[in-house]
């Protein structure tokens, strides 16, 4: 199987934001890995991609602040930062709803999770 594996995860949370769910999805996916891995992580969230690859170094230097204000979702950013130290991650942004196979599959899984959550 040349070292490539796929595993699908899905879930949801009440009273949250889209940004927190995008971050949580990345966290849960990385946490599911049992050992350090080379990871190609695709997201349609510019907030997630830019946050981890561009903004985070400055936030860390500034004590997790943006100017005088604390960084939003700092709890999740810190979790992602720790996971990024464990794995070799290539972060890629893809346009949402544009036919990318895995992005479309993620949308399907998210919709199914919402239906399950509402049906409880």
C-alpha positions in Angstrom: 0.0 0.0 0.0 3.1 2.3 -0.3 2.5 4.0 3.0 -0.6 5.8 2.0 -3.8 5.3 4.0 -7.1 7.0 4.2 -9.4 7.3 7.2 -12.6 9.3 7.3 -13.7 11.1 10.5 -16.6 13.4 11.0 -18.4 15.2 13.9 -19.8 18.4 15.0 -20.4 20.7 17.9 -23.2 22.9 19.1 -22.8 26.7 19.5 -19.5 27.1 17.6 -18.1 28.9 14.6 -17.0 27.7 11.2 -13.4 28.7 12.0 -13.4 26.6 15.1 -14.9 23.6 13.2 -12.3 23.9 10.5 -9.5 24.0 13.1 -11.0 21.1 15.0 -11.2 19.0 11.9 -7.5 19.5 11.3 -6.7 18.8 15.0 -8.8 15.6 15.1 -7.3 14.3 11.8 -3.8 14.9 13.1 -4.6 13.4 16.5 -5.8 10.2 14.8 -2.3 9.5 13.5 -0.6 7.0 15.7 3.0 8.0 14.9 4.8 11.0 13.3 3.8 11.1 9.6 4.3 13.1 6.4 0.9 14.7 5.9 -0.7 16.5 3.0 -3.5 18.5 4.7 -6.0 20.2 2.4 -8.4 22.9 3.6 -10.8 25.3 2.0 -10.3 27.6 5.0 -7.9 30.5 4.4 -8.2 31.3 8.1 -6.7 27.9 9.0 -4.1 27.8 6.2 -2.8 31.4 6.7 -3.1 31.1 10.5 -0.8 28.1 10.7 1.6 29.0 7.9 1.8 32.8 8.0 0.3 34.3 11.2 1.3 31.9 13.9 5.0 32.7 14.1 4.2 36.4 14.8 1.4 35.5 17.3 3.8 33.3 19.2 6.5 36.0 19.3 3.9 38.4 20.6 2.7 36.1 23.4 -0.4 34.9 21.4 -1.6 38.4 20.8 -2.6 40.5 17.8 -1.6 43.9 18.8 -3.1 44.4 22.3 -5.8 41.8 21.8 -5.5 38.0 22.4 -5.6 35.8 19.3 -9.0 34.3 18.8 -9.3 30.5 19.2 -5.9 30.5 20.9 -6.7 27.1 22.6 -7.1 25.5 19.2 -4.1 27.3 17.7 -1.9 26.0 20.5 -3.2 22.4 19.9 -2.4 22.8 16.1 1.0 24.2 16.9 1.9 21.2 19.1 0.6 18.7 16.5 2.6 20.5 13.7 5.8 19.9 15.8 5.0 16.1 15.6 4.2 15.7 11.9 5.7 17.0 8.7 2.7 18.8 7.3 2.2 20.3 3.9 -0.7 22.7 4.2 -2.6 23.3 1.0 -5.6 25.6 0.3 -8.3 24.5 -2.1 -11.2 26.4 -3.3 -14.4 25.2 -1.7 -17.3 23.8 -3.8 -15.0 23.7 -6.9 -15.0 20.0 -7.6 -11.9 19.0 -5.5 -12.6 15.3 -4.7 -11.6 15.4 -1.0 -13.1 18.8 -0.4 -16.4 17.6 -1.8 -16.2 14.4 0.4 -15.5 16.5 3.5 -18.6 18.6 2.7 -20.7 15.3 2.5 -19.3 14.0 5.8 -20.0 17.4 7.5 -23.6 17.4 6.2 -24.1 13.8 7.4 -22.7 14.8 10.8 -25.0 17.7 11.1 -28.0 15.5 10.3 -26.9 12.9 12.9 -26.4 15.7 15.5 -29.8 17.2 14.9 -31.4 13.8 15.1 -30.2 13.0 18.6 
